[in-house]
């Protein structure tokens, strides 16, 4: 098992964050990409190489990329321009992964009306991910959907897309908040889960909210998951101390 944390959660500049993450005991950092992505590091000349050098210097991995803007540019949208922008943005994100030696991308999708989607909307979504899945396969990068989809809806997507490079990035905090039985969902998704976000509900430290971490631990063991557990936890008054506390909690789970 490996353990990561999202960039920005240690409350330090990027150059210092990798060093601190290593000192605390993390194996990787999930590098977050904001809404103004075209002006960010990975869209600048030599930006990916700079990030990789920073990671290597501190003996830590860029375990995954997290382009949050994709949530407003996903393939199920009716707006042709937004869908096209989302595809191009994700293509670029996929293509820089080999430079970083990164194998996973968090793909965010949080549509509120998913239970009312027509088959046309589902097919439009699948068509977009078929395109991205082919590019991901070429670069050996897995796209992990972090979403409001239930396990059954995710399995429907995976069946429609038909690519082993499109999987689930399961967030135990988000799905508990949505009222899902996360233990049943983890067991149902099984090896379709490529990564986990570990966080509790209501912005609380791990173990202080409503997530059934005992059940999560048992389910993860049952599906033989042995990948990254990425913390998305509150910084508190002392971000480094909070991260260390939450990492210790997570390591006791699995």
C-alpha positions as CSV (number, residue, x, y, z in Angstrom):
1,X,0.0,0.0,0.0
2,X,1.1,3.6,-0.7
3,X,-0.1,6.8,0.8
4,X,-0.5,10.2,-0.8
5,X,-1.8,13.7,0.0
6,X,-3.2,16.3,-2.3
7,X,-1.1,19.3,-3.1
8,X,-2.0,22.4,-1.2
9,X,-3.0,20.5,2.0
10,X,0.3,21.1,3.8
11,X,0.0,24.9,3.6
12,X,3.4,25.4,2.0
13,X,4.8,26.5,-1.3
14,X,5.1,23.6,-3.8
15,X,8.9,23.6,-3.6
16,X,8.7,22.9,0.2
17,X,5.6,20.7,0.0
18,X,7.3,17.7,-1.5
19,X,10.0,17.9,1.2
20,X,7.5,18.1,4.0
21,X,5.4,15.3,2.6
22,X,8.4,13.0,2.5
23,X,9.3,13.9,6.1
24,X,5.8,13.1,7.3
25,X,5.9,9.7,5.6
26,X,3.9,10.1,2.4
27,X,4.9,8.2,-0.7
28,X,3.3,10.6,-3.2
29,X,1.6,13.9,-3.9
30,X,-1.6,14.2,-6.0
31,X,-0.9,17.3,-8.0
32,X,-4.0,19.5,-8.3
33,X,-4.8,21.6,-11.4
34,X,-7.0,24.6,-11.0
35,X,-9.6,26.3,-13.2
36,X,-7.2,28.6,-14.9
37,X,-5.3,25.6,-16.1
38,X,-3.8,27.0,-19.2
39,X,-1.6,29.3,-17.1
40,X,-0.6,26.6,-14.7
41,X,2.7,24.7,-14.4
42,X,1.9,21.7,-16.6
43,X,0.9,24.0,-19.5
44,X,4.2,25.9,-19.4
45,X,7.2,24.8,-21.4
46,X,9.3,22.5,-19.3
47,X,6.7,22.5,-16.5
48,X,6.2,18.8,-16.3
49,X,10.0,18.3,-16.2
50,X,10.3,20.9,-13.4
51,X,7.6,19.1,-11.4
52,X,9.3,15.7,-11.9
53,X,12.7,17.1,-10.9
54,X,11.1,18.5,-7.7
55,X,9.6,15.1,-6.9
56,X,12.8,13.2,-7.6
57,X,14.9,15.6,-5.5
58,X,12.8,14.7,-2.5
59,X,12.3,11.0,-3.2
60,X,8.6,11.2,-3.6
61,X,6.2,10.4,-6.5
62,X,3.7,12.5,-8.3
63,X,1.2,9.8,-7.7
64,X,-1.7,11.3,-9.6
65,X,-3.0,14.5,-11.3
66,X,-6.3,16.1,-10.4
67,X,-7.7,18.5,-13.0
68,X,-10.7,19.9,-11.1
69,X,-11.9,22.0,-14.0
70,X,-13.0,18.8,-15.8
71,X,-16.1,18.7,-13.6
72,X,-17.4,21.6,-15.6
73,X,-16.2,20.3,-19.0
74,X,-17.2,16.6,-18.9
75,X,-18.5,14.7,-21.9
76,X,-22.1,14.4,-20.8
77,X,-22.7,18.2,-21.2
78,X,-24.9,19.4,-24.0
79,X,-22.6,22.3,-24.8
80,X,-20.4,21.2,-27.7
81,X,-17.7,23.7,-26.9
82,X,-17.3,22.7,-23.3
83,X,-17.2,19.1,-24.2
84,X,-14.5,19.7,-26.8
85,X,-12.5,21.8,-24.3
86,X,-12.7,19.1,-21.7
87,X,-11.4,16.5,-24.2
88,X,-8.5,18.7,-25.2
89,X,-7.6,19.6,-21.6
90,X,-7.7,15.9,-20.6
91,X,-5.6,14.9,-23.6
92,X,-2.9,17.2,-22.5
93,X,-3.1,16.0,-18.9
94,X,-2.7,12.4,-20.1
95,X,0.2,13.2,-22.3
96,X,2.3,14.8,-19.6
97,X,1.9,11.8,-17.3
98,X,4.8,9.7,-18.8
99,X,7.1,12.6,-18.2
100,X,6.1,12.6,-14.5
101,X,6.0,8.8,-14.4
102,X,2.4,9.2,-13.2
103,X,-0.1,6.4,-13.9
104,X,-3.4,7.9,-12.6
105,X,-5.6,10.9,-13.2
106,X,-8.5,11.8,-11.0
107,X,-11.4,12.6,-13.3
108,X,-14.0,14.6,-11.4
109,X,-17.7,14.5,-12.4
110,X,-20.5,15.6,-10.0
111,X,-23.7,16.0,-12.0
112,X,-26.7,16.6,-9.8
113,X,-29.2,15.3,-12.3
114,X,-27.6,11.9,-13.1
115,X,-30.6,9.9,-11.9
116,X,-32.7,11.7,-14.6
117,X,-30.3,11.2,-17.5
118,X,-31.7,9.9,-20.8
119,X,-29.9,7.1,-22.7
120,X,-28.7,9.8,-25.1
121,X,-26.8,11.5,-22.2
122,X,-25.3,8.3,-21.1
123,X,-24.2,7.5,-24.6
124,X,-22.7,11.0,-25.1
125,X,-20.7,10.5,-21.9
126,X,-19.5,7.1,-23.1
127,X,-18.5,8.4,-26.4
128,X,-16.3,11.0,-24.8
129,X,-14.6,8.5,-22.5
130,X,-14.0,6.1,-25.4
131,X,-11.9,8.8,-27.0
132,X,-10.1,9.5,-23.8
133,X,-9.7,5.8,-22.9
134,X,-7.9,5.2,-26.2
135,X,-5.4,8.0,-25.5
136,X,-5.0,6.9,-21.9
137,X,-4.3,3.3,-23.1
138,X,-1.6,4.6,-25.5
139,X,0.2,6.4,-22.7
140,X,-0.6,3.6,-20.1
141,X,-2.5,6.1,-17.8
142,X,-5.6,5.1,-15.9
143,X,-8.5,7.6,-15.7
144,X,-10.3,7.3,-12.3
145,X,-13.8,8.8,-12.1
146,X,-14.4,10.5,-8.8
147,X,-18.1,11.2,-9.1
148,X,-21.7,11.3,-7.8
149,X,-22.4,8.1,-9.6
150,X,-23.5,5.0,-7.7
151,X,-21.5,1.8,-8.1
152,X,-24.2,0.5,-10.5
153,X,-24.0,3.7,-12.6
154,X,-20.2,3.4,-12.7
155,X,-20.3,-0.2,-13.8
156,X,-22.7,0.9,-16.6
157,X,-20.2,3.5,-17.7
158,X,-17.4,1.1,-17.7
159,X,-19.5,-1.4,-19.7
160,X,-20.4,1.3,-22.3
161,X,-16.8,2.6,-22.6
162,X,-15.1,-0.8,-22.7
163,X,-11.7,0.3,-21.6
164,X,-9.7,-1.1,-18.7
165,X,-8.1,2.4,-18.5
166,X,-11.3,4.0,-17.3
167,X,-12.0,3.0,-13.7
168,X,-13.3,4.4,-10.4
169,X,-11.5,6.8,-8.0
170,X,-13.5,6.1,-4.9
171,X,-14.0,8.9,-2.3
172,X,-15.3,7.3,1.0
173,X,-16.2,10.7,2.5
174,X,-18.1,12.0,-0.5
175,X,-20.1,8.8,-1.0
176,X,-20.9,8.5,2.7
177,X,-22.2,12.1,2.5
178,X,-24.4,11.1,-0.4
179,X,-25.9,8.3,1.8
180,X,-24.4,5.4,-0.1
181,X,-23.5,2.1,1.6
182,X,-19.8,2.5,0.9
183,X,-18.9,-1.0,2.0
184,X,-21.3,-2.6,-0.4
185,X,-20.2,-0.2,-3.1
186,X,-16.5,-1.0,-2.7
187,X,-17.2,-4.7,-2.8
188,X,-19.4,-4.3,-5.9
189,X,-16.8,-2.2,-7.8
190,X,-13.9,-4.5,-6.7
191,X,-10.9,-4.3,-9.1
192,X,-12.6,-1.4,-11.0
193,X,-11.3,0.9,-8.2
194,X,-7.9,2.3,-9.2
195,X,-7.5,4.7,-6.2
196,X,-9.1,5.9,-3.0
197,X,-9.6,9.3,-1.5
198,X,-9.6,9.0,2.3
199,X,-11.5,11.7,4.1
200,X,-14.3,11.9,6.6
201,X,-17.6,13.8,6.5
202,X,-18.4,17.3,7.6
203,X,-14.8,18.6,7.2
204,X,-13.7,16.5,10.2
205,X,-10.4,14.7,11.0
206,X,-10.4,11.0,10.1
207,X,-12.4,9.0,12.5
208,X,-14.4,11.9,13.8
209,X,-17.1,12.0,11.2
210,X,-19.6,9.5,9.8
211,X,-17.5,7.3,7.6
212,X,-17.5,3.6,8.5
213,X,-13.7,3.2,8.4
214,X,-13.8,-0.3,10.0
215,X,-16.0,-1.4,7.2
216,X,-13.9,0.4,4.6
217,X,-10.8,-1.4,6.0
218,X,-12.4,-4.8,5.7
219,X,-13.8,-4.1,2.2
220,X,-10.4,-2.9,0.9
221,X,-8.8,-6.1,2.2
222,X,-11.5,-8.3,0.6
223,X,-11.0,-6.8,-2.9
224,X,-7.2,-7.1,-2.5
225,X,-6.6,-3.4,-3.2
226,X,-2.9,-2.5,-2.8
227,X,-2.6,0.9,-4.5
228,X,-2.6,4.5,-3.3
229,X,-4.7,5.9,-0.5
230,X,-4.7,9.6,-1.0
231,X,-5.6,11.9,1.9
232,X,-8.0,14.8,1.3
233,X,-8.3,15.9,4.9
234,X,-8.7,19.2,6.8
235,X,-5.6,21.2,7.4
236,X,-6.6,22.5,10.9
237,X,-4.4,25.0,12.7
238,X,-1.2,23.0,12.0
239,X,-1.4,21.5,8.5
240,X,1.6,19.3,8.9
241,X,0.5,17.9,12.3
242,X,-3.0,17.3,10.9
243,X,-1.5,15.4,7.9
244,X,0.7,13.3,10.2
245,X,-2.2,12.4,12.4
246,X,-4.5,11.5,9.5
247,X,-1.7,9.5,7.8
248,X,-1.2,7.5,11.0
249,X,-4.9,6.8,11.1
250,X,-5.0,5.6,7.5
251,X,-2.0,3.3,7.9
252,X,-3.8,1.6,10.7
253,X,-6.7,0.8,8.4
254,X,-4.7,-1.1,5.8
